[in-house]
Amino acid sequence: MGASKISFEASLAADVVEAGRCLGCGACIAVCPYECLKLVKWHPSLVKECQSCGLCAQACPRYNFSQTQMENFVFGRSRKPDEPFGIYRRLAVAQATDEKILTPAKTAELLLLCWLMR
């Protein structure tokens, strides 16, 4: 979760998308302040020149992911031994029943919306 400035091409395109590790969650698209990315066939694709801010690489759950670094970045501390599920503000479990939102993209959008509304 460093502040490294790396382009989409040098990070996610090579190590996640082309390697077949992309989940299609859209986190990289959501955090790009320059709107350089668009979801095309369930994968991020450049629609204009990447500004190499590195935010997409930091947001991607499949790129150099470290649970410890993520917890330190988000919560400012490391997990305690008595936190087997990790650090969280509130834990909730839900299941969609509407067929319209059961597709992977809709589920990711719903999760992102819930996170933004917190």
Secondary structure, 3 states (H helix, E strand, C coil): CCCCCCCCHHHHHHHHHCCCCCCCCCHHHHHCCCCCEEEECCEEEECCCCCCCCHHHHHCCCCCCCHHHHHHHHHCCCCCCCCCCCCCCCCCCCCCCCHHHCCHHHHHHHHHHHHHHC
